[in-house]
Amino acid sequence: MVSTPEEIIPELRAHLNEFAEPGENGHVFIGPKGRSLRRSGFRRIWNKIRKDVGLPVLRFHGLRHVGNTLAAAGGASLEELMSRMGHASARAALIYQAALIYQHASRDRDKVIAAALGKALTVAQEKEKKKVSGTQVARKLDTSV
């Protein structure tokens, strides 16, 4: 079982009420005629939806990647990611986590890092401006000049 963010519960309930089979054991996704959704039927519906929402290259499995990328970026540990993804080995999760973090989350982190470097440079430049050289100190002390 994977926990679901409270924020999407209303959308899930709306989907279940409108599109799913009734009952506690009803299918969450059913075909247009109200029966179990078959692979060929799913593909046809999925392709239409992708096109309708302007994401024609989005793969269904890509939704899983998005969720796990957000979990990794949110600080999920390796053990937590393994559990959420259903991976039995740490190797599979590590490979997956590394790919996600370095390909997706690092783009956002790169901007944060660049901003921090910029701030550090500004601080260093301000300190440099305030520095007084030995010659400047000597001139201020020399009253005969």
Secondary structure as UniProt FT lines:
FT   HELIX           6..8
FT   HELIX           9..19
FT   TURN            24..25
FT   TURN            32..33
FT   HELIX           39..52
FT   TURN            53..54
FT   TURN            56..57
FT   HELIX           60..73
FT   TURN            74..75
FT   HELIX           78..85
FT   HELIX           90..100
FT   HELIX           101..105
FT   HELIX           106..130
FT   HELIX           134..141
FT   TURN            143..144
//
